[in-house]
């Protein structure tokens, strides 16, 4: 297996692959020692520098693509570079791109549209390369607090989410033409003992009042790693799953729960109008989107049993260990 973007979640995936030969792509040579210590074979390469990725072709039949997109434009050029390096990039046909007749043109254009559903069973079995992509639930934009499943149309509201949609579409198209078999995990807020909003609470950064607050979803980093590893063997071609737990919390309630467990002051509450004046654009972008996720696919299709079905399960464990 090749892990592209072997940070915290990648290392948790690595722990679940004790018998596998795992390569880890890193752009930082200084991380090689740590990756070796974790049991991976480091490969130095940079998704922003295509020539540095030459060693990836044929390196492993399974790829966990956990790397975020770049910071510019609405296209994920990193995923494009990775696909090219893996030998799964778009190949130009030998003849004209479209035949002369307008009817044939229309048929070709329709066939180029990748459906927003899974491909039929058996489709893509000939593809020797399996890719699992870690996307984000931010691709949906604001859903007004609605409960949604994976068939919801994407409506990304910011450049960060648009780049994720770009990556998903590149992978789905590569699956459609048989270059690989890609499965996509749309991931909400990731938490763990080392990934809690303690710094934010310590600074007294405000949350929204109840009337203006948004629903936010969560997944523990260990459960996310288990889902991603499971998708490597059981993920369906071009299938999207919500890598989310069962929680349905508003953002301010999540902060309050964490504050109470650690004996910290709860975040002050402000109106949306006041938040627009006080907070930076990145924080505000998360406060503008409200949705609740169904997670039936990870349970029924992947047969994943969550270690932490809700944030309250995890926080209860923390409280018990500290008492």
WOBELGI-V800655 format. One record per backbone hydrogen bond with DSSP energy under -1.0 kcal/mol. CO is the residue of the C=O (numbers start at 1). NH is the residue of the N-H. E is the energy in kcal/mol with one decimal. If there is no record, write none. Layout:
CO,NH,E ; CO,NH,E
This chain:
1,23,-3.3 ; 2,64,-2.8 ; 3,25,-2.5 ; 4,66,-2.7 ; 5,7,-1.7 ; 7,11,-2.6 ; 8,12,-1.6 ; 9,13,-2.1 ; 10,14,-2.2 ; 11,15,-1.5 ; 13,16,-1.3 ; 14,17,-1.7 ; 22,41,-2.7 ; 23,3,-3.0 ; 24,43,-2.7 ; 26,45,-2.3 ; 28,31,-2.4 ; 29,32,-1.6 ; 31,35,-2.4 ; 32,36,-2.6 ; 33,37,-2.2 ; 34,38,-1.3 ; 35,40,-2.6 ; 36,39,-1.4 ; 41,24,-2.0 ; 43,26,-2.5 ; 46,49,-2.2 ; 49,52,-1.6 ; 50,53,-2.3 ; 51,54,-1.2 ; 53,56,-2.1 ; 56,59,-2.2 ; 61,130,-2.8 ; 62,2,-2.6 ; 63,132,-2.8 ; 64,4,-3.1 ; 64,66,-1.1 ; 65,134,-2.3 ; 75,77,-1.3 ; 76,80,-1.4 ; 77,81,-2.4 ; 78,82,-2.5 ; 79,83,-2.7 ; 80,84,-2.0 ; 81,85,-2.3 ; 82,86,-2.3 ; 83,88,-3.0 ; 101,105,-1.9 ; 102,106,-2.4 ; 103,107,-2.2 ; 104,108,-2.5 ; 105,109,-2.4 ; 106,110,-2.4 ; 107,111,-2.2 ; 108,112,-1.0 ; 110,113,-1.4 ; 120,123,-2.4 ; 122,125,-1.7 ; 124,127,-1.5 ; 129,181,-2.5 ; 130,63,-2.8 ; 131,183,-2.5 ; 132,65,-3.1 ; 133,185,-2.9 ; 136,139,-1.3 ; 137,140,-1.7 ; 138,141,-1.2 ; 139,155,-1.7 ; 143,146,-1.6 ; 146,292,-2.6 ; 148,294,-2.4 ; 149,152,-1.5 ; 158,162,-2.2 ; 159,163,-2.0 ; 160,164,-1.1 ; 161,165,-2.2 ; 162,166,-2.2 ; 163,167,-2.1 ; 164,168,-2.5 ; 165,169,-2.5 ; 166,170,-2.2 ; 167,171,-2.1 ; 168,172,-2.5 ; 169,173,-2.3 ; 170,174,-2.0 ; 171,175,-1.9 ; 172,176,-2.4 ; 173,177,-1.8 ; 174,179,-2.2 ; 175,178,-1.5 ; 181,131,-2.3 ; 182,238,-3.4 ; 183,133,-2.8 ; 184,241,-2.3 ; 185,135,-3.1 ; 186,243,-2.1 ; 187,137,-1.9 ; 189,219,-1.8 ; 191,221,-2.4 ; 192,195,-2.0 ; 196,198,-1.7 ; 197,201,-2.1 ; 198,202,-2.7 ; 199,203,-1.7 ; 200,205,-2.0 ; 207,270,-2.5 ; 209,212,-1.3 ; 209,213,-1.3 ; 214,251,-2.4 ; 215,291,-1.3 ; 217,189,-1.6 ; 218,245,-2.8 ; 219,191,-2.0 ; 220,224,-2.5 ; 221,225,-2.2 ; 222,226,-2.0 ; 223,227,-2.2 ; 224,228,-2.6 ; 225,229,-2.4 ; 226,230,-2.0 ; 227,231,-2.3 ; 228,232,-1.1 ; 230,233,-1.2 ; 230,234,-2.5 ; 231,235,-2.0 ; 236,239,-1.9 ; 237,119,-1.3 ; 239,184,-2.8 ; 241,186,-2.9 ; 242,244,-1.7 ; 249,216,-2.7 ; 250,254,-1.8 ; 251,255,-2.0 ; 252,256,-2.2 ; 253,257,-2.3 ; 254,258,-2.0 ; 255,259,-2.6 ; 256,260,-2.4 ; 257,261,-1.9 ; 258,262,-1.9 ; 259,264,-2.8 ; 268,207,-2.9 ; 270,209,-2.1 ; 271,275,-2.4 ; 272,276,-2.2 ; 274,278,-1.6 ; 275,279,-2.7 ; 280,284,-2.2 ; 281,285,-1.9 ; 282,286,-1.0 ; 283,287,-1.3 ; 290,143,-1.4 ; 290,145,-2.6 ; 292,148,-3.2 ; 296,300,-3.3 ; 297,301,-2.1 ; 297,302,-1.5 ; 298,304,-2.5 ; 309,246,-3.0 ; 310,314,-1.4 ; 311,315,-2.9 ; 312,316,-2.3 ; 313,317,-1.7 ; 314,318,-2.2 ; 315,319,-2.5 ; 316,320,-2.3 ; 317,321,-2.3 ; 318,322,-1.7
